[in-house]
């Protein structure tokens, strides 16, 4: 739990990728990670390094690009026991 009690942990780190299949193959082959979940509709795959926090590879949609001014499409998904309280506080 964080100092202010809003978040329990980082659940996953989202990585936006241009080519999901190429990215998932790289993680599998080079790092030997285990895939926990895949979602064809959203074009994403969740991978595990064996700890509490996963990495989610999420393919950009056709014509979509990263937010201007950013070099990566990376952001955390935080787990909260009281999401309404966290939202109000933030």
C-alpha atoms as one frame of an Amber mdcrd trajectory, in Angstrom:
protein
   0.000   0.000   0.000   1.338   3.471  -0.827   1.945   6.059   1.879  -1.457
   7.687   1.272  -3.212   4.315   1.141  -4.662   4.836  -2.340  -2.911   2.083
  -4.274  -1.980  -1.468  -3.367   0.424  -2.170  -6.232   1.357  -1.621  -9.846
  -0.794  -4.240 -11.542   0.685  -4.006 -15.022   2.792  -1.696 -17.150   1.237
  -1.001 -20.546   3.625  -0.878 -23.499   2.158   0.331 -26.775   3.761  -1.470
 -29.719   3.553  -1.112 -33.485   3.657  -4.874 -34.169   2.232  -7.139 -31.455
   3.357 -10.437 -32.988   6.924  -9.233 -33.489   7.020  -7.812 -29.953   5.573
 -10.895 -28.269   8.019 -13.104 -30.174  10.929 -10.936 -28.983   9.830 -11.160
 -25.325   9.289 -14.922 -25.619  12.544 -15.686 -27.437  14.934 -13.237 -25.787
  13.543 -13.117 -22.241  11.713 -16.434 -21.955   8.620 -14.847 -20.432   5.320
 -16.605 -19.836   2.168 -15.296 -21.493  -0.684 -15.026 -19.003  -3.473 -13.730
 -21.226  -4.151 -12.651 -24.794  -7.018 -10.604 -26.208  -7.434 -10.602 -29.990
 -10.178  -7.945 -30.062  -7.985  -5.397 -28.256  -4.755  -6.741 -29.777  -2.902
  -7.205 -26.515  -1.004  -9.827 -24.576  -0.110  -9.893 -20.869   3.267 -11.365
 -19.979   4.778 -12.317 -16.638   8.265 -12.247 -15.210   7.074 -14.312 -12.245
   6.325 -11.442  -9.846   3.218  -9.466  -8.939   3.534  -6.940 -11.784   3.017
  -7.925 -15.410   3.747  -6.188 -18.699   0.951  -5.752 -21.217   1.950  -5.384
 -24.864  -0.843  -3.474 -26.616  -0.722  -2.889 -30.356  -1.449   0.561 -31.721
  -4.519   0.631 -33.936  -4.117   1.348 -37.637  -3.439   5.059 -38.125  -2.866
   5.541 -34.395   0.396   6.952 -33.109   1.895   7.732 -29.738   0.899  10.935
 -27.968   2.816  13.874 -29.476   5.962  14.651 -27.525   6.396  11.145 -26.148
   9.000   8.649 -27.221   7.258   5.649 -25.730   3.698   4.573 -25.152   4.220
   3.366 -21.620   1.996   3.823 -18.570   1.178   1.960 -15.344  -2.136   0.444
 -14.287  -2.404   0.842 -10.514  -4.488  -1.461  -8.309  -6.699   0.178  -5.689
  -9.076  -1.289  -3.134 -11.155   1.911  -3.257 -11.079   3.313  -6.785 -13.677
   6.009  -6.020 -11.554   7.351  -3.162  -8.428   7.272  -5.350 -10.260   9.142
  -8.112 -11.592  11.802  -5.706  -8.149  12.275  -4.167  -6.366  12.606  -7.483
